Amino acid sequence: MDGADRISSNKTDGQFVSELYLAYAGKLRRKAYGMLHDYHRAEDAVQIVFTAVYRNRDKLVRDINSNATKSYLCTSLKRTVYNLQRDNKKYRLAEQEEDEEQFLGIEDDSYIYDTVTCKEMIKDIRMLPPQYSEVLIMRVVYHRTVPEISEMLGIDPALVRQRIHRARLLLKKLYKTKKV
C-alpha cells in the first residue's frame, strides 16, 4: 500500500492530500503508536500531521514517493508526538498535584487570608519552628521566589518548597485549633 499507482500530476490539492493520507496514514499511525503507546493519541497525532499537510500543501513536492514528502511527514509526526507528550506531562503533573493535595488532606486555605490580618499571620508564623518561619516569612511577607530564598539560605530549592509546604500545614493546623 505504497500509493505510487494512485497519483497523477493534475490532481487538486485536496485530492493530493487525500492520496497522501491513504498512502501513509497507517504507517504514521503505527509509528506514533510505537512512540506514544496509546492508540487514540496516535490517531490524534496523525490527524494533526495531516491537518498541517493540508495547510502547507502548496509547499510540498507533488510526488507521494519523493523523499522530501516522506521526510516532511516523519518530521512532522515526531514533532507532533513530542508536543503531545509534553502537553500530557503538564496535565499529569497538575493532576498529580491535585491527587497529592487530596491524599494529604490539604484544603483550600484562602479562607485564612480572608479572616486573619497580615500582622496576626506574621505573629503566628513567628511561632512556628525557625526553619519553617524563616522561609514562610520570606515567601509571604517579602514575596521572594523559591530560587531567591534558596540562594539566600544556601539550600536546595526542593528543600525550600518542602519547608514552605510544611509551614503552611502547621499554620492550617494552628488556625483549625483557633477555629478561624
MODELLER restraints for C-alpha pairs under 7 A, 6 or more apart:
rsr = mdl.restraints
at = mdl.atoms
rsr.add(forms.Gaussian(group=physical.xy_distance, feature=features.Distance(at['CA:1:A'], at['CA:23:A']), mean=6.21, stdev=0.5))
rsr.add(forms.Gaussian(group=physical.xy_distance, feature=features.Distance(at['CA:2:A'], at['CA:23:A']), mean=5.44, stdev=0.5))
rsr.add(forms.Gaussian(group=physical.xy_distance, feature=features.Distance(at['CA:3:A'], at['CA:23:A']), mean=4.71, stdev=0.5))
rsr.add(forms.Gaussian(group=physical.xy_distance, feature=features.Distance(at['CA:4:A'], at['CA:64:A']), mean=6.60, stdev=0.5))
rsr.add(forms.Gaussian(group=physical.xy_distance, feature=features.Distance(at['CA:4:A'], at['CA:65:A']), mean=6.41, stdev=0.5))
rsr.add(forms.Gaussian(group=physical.xy_distance, feature=features.Distance(at['CA:13:A'], at['CA:57:A']), mean=6.55, stdev=0.5))
rsr.add(forms.Gaussian(group=physical.xy_distance, feature=features.Distance(at['CA:17:A'], at['CA:54:A']), mean=6.28, stdev=0.5))
rsr.add(forms.Gaussian(group=physical.xy_distance, feature=features.Distance(at['CA:20:A'], at['CA:64:A']), mean=6.30, stdev=0.5))
rsr.add(forms.Gaussian(group=physical.xy_distance, feature=features.Distance(at['CA:25:A'], at['CA:46:A']), mean=6.69, stdev=0.5))
rsr.add(forms.Gaussian(group=physical.xy_distance, feature=features.Distance(at['CA:28:A'], at['CA:46:A']), mean=6.46, stdev=0.5))
rsr.add(forms.Gaussian(group=physical.xy_distance, feature=features.Distance(at['CA:29:A'], at['CA:42:A']), mean=5.69, stdev=0.5))
rsr.add(forms.Gaussian(group=physical.xy_distance, feature=features.Distance(at['CA:29:A'], at['CA:43:A']), mean=6.03, stdev=0.5))
rsr.add(forms.Gaussian(group=physical.xy_distance, feature=features.Distance(at['CA:29:A'], at['CA:46:A']), mean=6.02, stdev=0.5))
rsr.add(forms.Gaussian(group=physical.xy_distance, feature=features.Distance(at['CA:32:A'], at['CA:42:A']), mean=4.91, stdev=0.5))
rsr.add(forms.Gaussian(group=physical.xy_distance, feature=features.Distance(at['CA:32:A'], at['CA:45:A']), mean=6.96, stdev=0.5))
rsr.add(forms.Gaussian(group=physical.xy_distance, feature=features.Distance(at['CA:32:A'], at['CA:81:A']), mean=6.80, stdev=0.5))
rsr.add(forms.Gaussian(group=physical.xy_distance, feature=features.Distance(at['CA:33:A'], at['CA:39:A']), mean=5.78, stdev=0.5))
rsr.add(forms.Gaussian(group=physical.xy_distance, feature=features.Distance(at['CA:33:A'], at['CA:42:A']), mean=5.00, stdev=0.5))
rsr.add(forms.Gaussian(group=physical.xy_distance, feature=features.Distance(at['CA:36:A'], at['CA:42:A']), mean=6.48, stdev=0.5))
rsr.add(forms.Gaussian(group=physical.xy_distance, feature=features.Distance(at['CA:45:A'], at['CA:77:A']), mean=6.76, stdev=0.5))
rsr.add(forms.Gaussian(group=physical.xy_distance, feature=features.Distance(at['CA:45:A'], at['CA:80:A']), mean=6.04, stdev=0.5))
rsr.add(forms.Gaussian(group=physical.xy_distance, feature=features.Distance(at['CA:45:A'], at['CA:81:A']), mean=6.18, stdev=0.5))
rsr.add(forms.Gaussian(group=physical.xy_distance, feature=features.Distance(at['CA:46:A'], at['CA:77:A']), mean=6.93, stdev=0.5))
rsr.add(forms.Gaussian(group=physical.xy_distance, feature=features.Distance(at['CA:49:A'], at['CA:76:A']), mean=6.07, stdev=0.5))
rsr.add(forms.Gaussian(group=physical.xy_distance, feature=features.Distance(at['CA:49:A'], at['CA:77:A']), mean=5.95, stdev=0.5))
rsr.add(forms.Gaussian(group=physical.xy_distance, feature=features.Distance(at['CA:60:A'], at['CA:69:A']), mean=6.57, stdev=0.5))
rsr.add(forms.Gaussian(group=physical.xy_distance, feature=features.Distance(at['CA:61:A'], at['CA:68:A']), mean=6.96, stdev=0.5))
rsr.add(forms.Gaussian(group=physical.xy_distance, feature=features.Distance(at['CA:61:A'], at['CA:69:A']), mean=6.30, stdev=0.5))
rsr.add(forms.Gaussian(group=physical.xy_distance, feature=features.Distance(at['CA:115:A'], at['CA:180:A']), mean=6.90, stdev=0.5))
rsr.add(forms.Gaussian(group=physical.xy_distance, feature=features.Distance(at['CA:125:A'], at['CA:133:A']), mean=5.40, stdev=0.5))
rsr.add(forms.Gaussian(group=physical.xy_distance, feature=features.Distance(at['CA:126:A'], at['CA:133:A']), mean=5.56, stdev=0.5))
rsr.add(forms.Gaussian(group=physical.xy_distance, feature=features.Distance(at['CA:132:A'], at['CA:163:A']), mean=5.51, stdev=0.5))
rsr.add(forms.Gaussian(group=physical.xy_distance, feature=features.Distance(at['CA:132:A'], at['CA:164:A']), mean=6.56, stdev=0.5))
rsr.add(forms.Gaussian(group=physical.xy_distance, feature=features.Distance(at['CA:132:A'], at['CA:167:A']), mean=5.21, stdev=0.5))
rsr.add(forms.Gaussian(group=physical.xy_distance, feature=features.Distance(at['CA:133:A'], at['CA:167:A']), mean=6.91, stdev=0.5))
rsr.add(forms.Gaussian(group=physical.xy_distance, feature=features.Distance(at['CA:135:A'], at['CA:149:A']), mean=6.94, stdev=0.5))
rsr.add(forms.Gaussian(group=physical.xy_distance, feature=features.Distance(at['CA:135:A'], at['CA:160:A']), mean=6.87, stdev=0.5))
rsr.add(forms.Gaussian(group=physical.xy_distance, feature=features.Distance(at['CA:135:A'], at['CA:163:A']), mean=6.97, stdev=0.5))
rsr.add(forms.Gaussian(group=physical.xy_distance, feature=features.Distance(at['CA:135:A'], at['CA:164:A']), mean=6.30, stdev=0.5))
rsr.add(forms.Gaussian(group=physical.xy_distance, feature=features.Distance(at['CA:136:A'], at['CA:164:A']), mean=5.65, stdev=0.5))
rsr.add(forms.Gaussian(group=physical.xy_distance, feature=features.Distance(at['CA:136:A'], at['CA:167:A']), mean=6.77, stdev=0.5))
rsr.add(forms.Gaussian(group=physical.xy_distance, feature=features.Distance(at['CA:138:A'], at['CA:144:A']), mean=5.72, stdev=0.5))
rsr.add(forms.Gaussian(group=physical.xy_distance, feature=features.Distance(at['CA:138:A'], at['CA:149:A']), mean=6.97, stdev=0.5))
rsr.add(forms.Gaussian(group=physical.xy_distance, feature=features.Distance(at['CA:139:A'], at['CA:145:A']), mean=6.61, stdev=0.5))
rsr.add(forms.Gaussian(group=physical.xy_distance, feature=features.Distance(at['CA:146:A'], at['CA:157:A']), mean=6.08, stdev=0.5))
rsr.add(forms.Gaussian(group=physical.xy_distance, feature=features.Distance(at['CA:146:A'], at['CA:160:A']), mean=6.47, stdev=0.5))
rsr.add(forms.Gaussian(group=physical.xy_distance, feature=features.Distance(at['CA:146:A'], at['CA:161:A']), mean=6.85, stdev=0.5))
rsr.add(forms.Gaussian(group=physical.xy_distance, feature=features.Distance(at['CA:147:A'], at['CA:157:A']), mean=5.94, stdev=0.5))
rsr.add(forms.Gaussian(group=physical.xy_distance, feature=features.Distance(at['CA:150:A'], at['CA:156:A']), mean=5.80, stdev=0.5))
rsr.add(forms.Gaussian(group=physical.xy_distance, feature=features.Distance(at['CA:150:A'], at['CA:157:A']), mean=5.18, stdev=0.5))
rsr.add(forms.Gaussian(group=physical.xy_distance, feature=features.Distance(at['CA:150:A'], at['CA:160:A']), mean=6.24, stdev=0.5))
